[in-house]
Amino acid sequence: MADPFPPTEARERRIGAWISGVAHAGLIASVALGGALFRAPQAPAIRMAPVETMSSVEFEAMAAASRGAGPVGD
């Protein structure tokens, strides 16, 4: 492979390229491994409400009271 830098400034440019490459690789690695790009968003807290179960007889009575007499579904 051909040398991309002329011989007169080869040493200085190589050092600069290595420093830049190492700095960029370190920055990319710290971002990728640190989770700044791939961190999951914080989910909101789940709100709970107290509930009770009711029998079909209790449901029929509640529905009949709200609609009038008669079974539900007729």
C-alpha positions as CSV (number, residue, x, y, z in Angstrom):
1,M,0.0,0.0,0.0
2,A,1.3,3.4,-0.9
3,D,2.3,5.9,1.9
4,P,-0.4,8.6,2.0
5,F,2.0,11.2,3.6
6,P,5.0,12.7,1.9
7,P,8.4,11.8,3.5
8,T,9.1,15.3,4.7
9,E,6.1,15.5,7.0
10,A,5.5,11.8,7.5
11,R,6.4,11.5,11.1
12,E,4.4,14.4,12.4
13,R,1.3,13.5,10.3
14,R,1.5,9.9,11.4
15,I,1.6,10.9,15.1
16,G,-1.3,13.2,14.6
17,A,-3.3,10.5,12.7
18,W,-2.6,8.0,15.5
19,I,-3.6,10.4,18.2
20,S,-6.8,11.3,16.4
21,G,-7.6,7.7,15.6
22,V,-7.1,6.6,19.2
23,A,-9.1,9.5,20.6
24,H,-12.0,8.8,18.2
25,A,-12.0,5.1,18.9
26,G,-12.0,5.8,22.7
27,L,-14.9,8.2,22.3
28,I,-16.9,5.8,20.2
29,A,-16.2,2.9,22.6
30,S,-17.1,5.0,25.7
31,V,-20.4,6.0,24.1
32,A,-21.3,2.5,22.9
33,L,-20.3,0.7,26.1
34,G,-21.5,3.5,28.4
35,G,-25.0,3.1,27.1
36,A,-25.6,6.7,26.0
37,L,-26.9,5.6,22.7
38,F,-28.7,2.4,23.6
39,R,-30.1,3.2,27.1
40,A,-33.7,2.2,27.4
41,P,-36.1,5.0,28.2
42,Q,-37.5,5.2,31.7
43,A,-41.0,3.7,31.8
44,P,-43.5,5.6,33.9
45,A,-44.5,4.0,37.1
46,I,-47.5,1.6,36.9
47,R,-50.5,3.0,38.7
48,M,-52.4,0.3,40.7
49,A,-56.0,0.6,41.8
50,P,-57.7,-1.6,44.4
51,V,-60.3,-4.0,42.8
52,E,-62.8,-6.4,44.1
53,T,-64.4,-9.4,42.4
54,M,-68.2,-9.8,42.3
55,S,-70.4,-12.8,41.6
56,S,-72.8,-12.9,38.7
57,V,-75.7,-12.5,41.2
58,E,-74.2,-9.3,42.5
59,F,-73.6,-8.0,38.9
60,E,-77.2,-8.8,37.9
61,A,-78.5,-6.9,41.0
62,M,-76.3,-3.9,40.2
63,A,-77.2,-3.9,36.5
64,A,-80.9,-4.3,37.3
65,A,-80.7,-1.3,39.7
66,S,-79.2,0.9,37.1
67,R,-81.4,-0.1,34.1
68,G,-84.6,-1.1,35.7
69,A,-86.0,-4.6,36.4
70,G,-85.0,-7.6,34.2
71,P,-82.0,-9.8,33.7
72,V,-78.9,-8.5,31.9
73,G,-78.7,-9.6,28.2
74,D,-82.4,-9.7,27.4
